């Protein structure tokens, strides 16, 4: 089996887990439940969170739920890495993820091009801006997103990406969906599936965005936040444009090598 599914779920969110388990079983996915870290139980400071750089880079005070979410994704990565060579890839999902009926077939098709990506984005929050490159199944394509892609309801990692994130993304400085969307700074390749086959459940309430404005610092935060954002967005556009060109060239020069199937 090429991949295994890891689903993040708080013990208190029993209703979510019941719904999620039904979705997983319907999709025929082998899965492991990752008991999420409850940010409210954390007593700052902790070694896994760099509050000083977090304030400089985000312009916000720490949000406990956001820290818990971040550490929960790291926990899922740890579980994947602990599986040694049993699986080549991990499908990591949050417990509000809703799957399209074609998700298993899409993943199998994407794994045929596994040497072309380290991270595979399966979901987003907002508009789909993926530039299509490689046809998969049905109307799905692999492509490159030249702009920021928020949300982490569902994504895949290979072992290289998992080990790199575990080594480079602790301590936490940014929200998880922002941090792992900077893969180009870590020497990793990220492709996305379009249309996105995983969507966050519109009826599931979020705890992270509740009253988020109350965590924002004084207007002076823009002195550090804006230059930082401009820098990473410029780098993102340049690096992913290069990835897009390389992927297109490879697509037309020779068939991309096949990766393992689930």
Secondary structure, 3 states (H helix, E strand, C coil): CCEEEEEEECCCCHHHHHHHHHHHHHHCCCEEEEECCCHHHCCCCCCCECHHHHHHHHCECCCHHHHHHHHHHHHHHHHHHHCCCCCCEEEEEECCEEECCCHHHHHHHHHCCHHHCCEEECCCCCCCCEEEEEECCCCCEEEEECCCCCCCCEEEEEHHHHHHHHHHCCCECCCHHHHHHHHHHHCCCEEEEECCCEEECCCCCCCCCCCHHHHECCHHHHHHHHHHHHHHHHHHHHHHHHHHHHHHHHHHHCCCCCCCCC
